[in-house]
């Protein structure tokens, strides 16, 4: 009647945890150039954090910085020619 508990799952393979790598790449790219890549790498970091039982904080930060980058670049583009000095026009 009482079945034994199933064996625990095997631990994740060493060297396959890329949670920190994806999170740091997402933060750097989200802040500097590519908001979309920041969001993608943030999602990858959150996914790996859930699989390995780690904190998804770096992933959430990468997503937030990616969204901020996209919104800021949309505002800059909406304001007009930001990149040229006023005497160039």
N, C-alpha and C positions, 0 to 999 in steps of 0.2 A: 504494500500500500504506500509506504513512504519511499519514494524514489530518491536516490542520492542527488545532491546538487550537481549541476554540470560543471566541468572544469572551467576555471577562469580563462578569459581570452589571453592569447600570448601578448607579451609587451610589444609595443611598436619597435620596429627595427631601428637600431642606432644609426644616426646619420640621415634619416629620412624626415626628421622634424624640421620643417622650414618655416615655422611660425614667425620667428624673429626676422629671418631674411625677408619674407614677404612684407612684414610690417614696416621694417626700416626702408625697404625699397618704395613702398607705398607712401610713406611720410616724405621722403626726399623728393620723389617725383611729383607728389601732390603739391608740395610747397614750391618747387622750382619751375616746373614746366608743364607737365601734363596732368590735369585734373582727372581725366578719364583713367589713365594708368594708375593713379593713386587710388581710385575707387576699386579698380580690378584687383590690385595687389592687396588692398585692405580686405577685400572679400576672401581672397586666398588665405590670408593670415587668419581670419576668423574661422574659416573652414578647418585649417590645420590645428588651430587651438582647440576646437571642439573635439577633433579626433584624438588629440594627445592629452586632453585634460589640462590645458594651460589657460592662462588669462588671455582674453581676446582684446585687451586694451590697445595694443599697437594697431590692430586692424581697424578698430573704431576710430582711432586718431587719424589713420591714413585716409579713411573714408571722409572724415570731417574736413581734413585739409584739402582733399580733392574737390569737395563741393565748394569750399571757400574759394579755391583757385578758379573754378568755373564761374562762380558768381562774380568775382572780382574782374575777371577778364571780360565778362559780358558787360559790366558797368563801364569799363575802360573803352570798350568798342562802341558802346552807345553814346559816349560823350564826344566822340569824333576823333580827329587825328591827334592822338596823345603823343606819338613818338616824334613828331616834328616840332622844332622850336617855333615860337610865335612869328619870328621874322622870315621863316621859310615859306609861309603860306602865300 
